Amino acid sequence: MRWTIKPKPNQEDIDQLSKALGVDDLVAQLLIQRGITNYEEAKTFFRPEFKHLHDPFLMKDMYKAVERIEQAITNQENILVYGDYDVDGTTSVALMSSYLLETYPNVATYIPDRYLEGYGVSFQGIDFAADNNVSLMIALDCGIKAIDQIKYAKEKGIDVIVCDHHRPGKDLPEAVAILDPKQEDCAYPYKELCGCGVGFKLIQALASKRGKTIDDLILYLDLVATAIAADIVPITGENRVLAYYGLMVINENSRTGIKALIDQTKKRELTITDVVFIIAPRINAAGRMKHGQHAVTLLTETNFDQAKQFAAEIELFNTERRSLDQEITQEALVQIQENQEEENFTSVVYNENWHKGVIGIVASRLTETYYRPTLVFTKSGNKLAASARSVKGFDIYNALEGCSDCLEQFGGHMYAAGLTLLEDQYQAFKHQFEKVVSETIDPKLLQPEISVDTKISMHQITPKLMRILKQFAPFGPGNMTPVFMAEGLKDTGYARGVGEGEKHLKCSLYQPGSNPIGGIGFNLGDKLDIVKGIKPFDAVFSLDENEWNGTVSLQLKLRDIR
């Protein structure tokens, strides 16, 4: 691990903010590192309000989209709400369809089959729409690159509204409206919405035309917060407001389907991290193992007994997904060990029998292990399909653009992408991808980095500090959990390995003159000798609360020790 300490802001700025807010230097420093430099910005950060959301009509084509939907309702047209099979796509479809169905009955939903149709708008989906006399299709979390498919829809007399957040290519589809804040000529002030966020802006615009306000849409925010968490978009600006209130809805008044999922986990109050690791994988498992429509059915169900049944089915999909994911990860690790040369800048693996539904998770696991831009391929019909994952600071989407002559199609973000190619292009692509990455990546990015906000003394760690840090939530990209470094630590003699194979580390740490604080280091069992040794050591950690037998105590969540 590389430990990188963020530059300390100017002391004068720290003093000013500290005085304005009545907080100590440490809190003021953490806020400035998050771009918060004055009282007003701090108020917006700590007290997100709906008034901080932007007018949806600032988004390019929003008027066109609203007008076309209103026309469809007036003319009693059939509307198809179409979305991708992942969490962002299925929550988007649940959001849009349930909103429209409140006042208009002629609405159906469609999620493409991951294996038969692949990612995004499919020709089969358009045929389904045509067969069912659909004249308006709303494509969510996909469509920005579906040029041929949307042209085909137009030929069949189907208008398409695209609500996407992926980067557009140089050509745009012939849709009646394209809502995507990443379009170069879109003046929308916030560019980092997820697909469900773009869908929410559309229902916000529709509602405003009907004399409704954001207060009438609060109950949809559990879906938006789930998508924000699952899609790992920055939790800044508008996303912070939507996630903040969406989490409240999840914990206090969530929709029946999400409540059924939470009930299975026995969790009391969920954080964004819990949504990422508990709710999102289960919603995703439907599309990975069976069909994404199962997730939409769960998320739109209003009968709790029925929702519990759907949630139990999805739990089975998730159990199967975990088993496959572990099995394929092991096979992929063996393949890398057998074929990887030490100087490789990438990890690219392929097995025609790997389950397409879990290759994205496997790519993430391989990236964690070898810390290289990673591609996991499997057979998909007569082509090969891959999931791509990157390391911090490297844009894998750009790298794939540099190999586009070998690809059939690709799409995604800086850190995650999907692609397909013809089997006879595999070796050429693999060689080209390694070449592009090796020529463009900074070699230091191939060593995992822990970004440390600031050094801290153990006596500064107090319940009051913890109370303030909890108000920094929800955490995520752009507002990560504060990470601290403490030097010259010793263990009280309590340190031991815990968990299966003693792979985790439990300890109690102090500096001379400070009270000891308990620590837990997941997957740090191999550091036990350092902790138990005679020499003092340094540690990087975040602060956490440990609840045991009804007692809550401060705890260090250890990231690394040296």
Secondary structure, 3 states (H helix, E strand, C coil): CEEEECCCCCHHHHHHHHHHHCCCHHHHHHHHHCCCCCHHHHHHHHCCCHHHCCCHHHCCCHHHHHHHHHHHHHCCCEEEEEECCCHHHHHHHHHHHHHHHCCCCCEEEECCCCCCCCCCCCHHHHHHHHHCCEEEEEEECCCCCCHHHHHHHHHCCCEEEEECCCCCCCCCCCCCEEECCCCCCCCCCCCCCCHHHHHHHHHHHHHHHCCCCHHHHHHHHHHHHHHHHHCCCCCCHHHHHHHHHHHHHHHHHCCHHHHHHHHHHCCCCCCHHHHHHHHHHHHHHHHHHHCCHHHHHHHHCCCHHHHHHHHHHHHHHHHHHHHHHHHHHHHHHHHHHHHCCCCCCCEEEECCCCCHHHHHHHHHHHHHHHCCCEEEEEEECCEEEEEEECCCCCCHHHHHHCCHHHCCEEEECCCEEEEEEEHHHHHHHHHHHHHHHHHHCCHHHHCCEEEECEECCHHHCCHHHHHHHHCCCCCECCECCCCEEEEEEEECCCCEEECHHHCEEEEEEECCCCCCEEEEECCCHHHHHHHHCCCCEEEEEEEEEEEECCEEEEEEEEEEEC
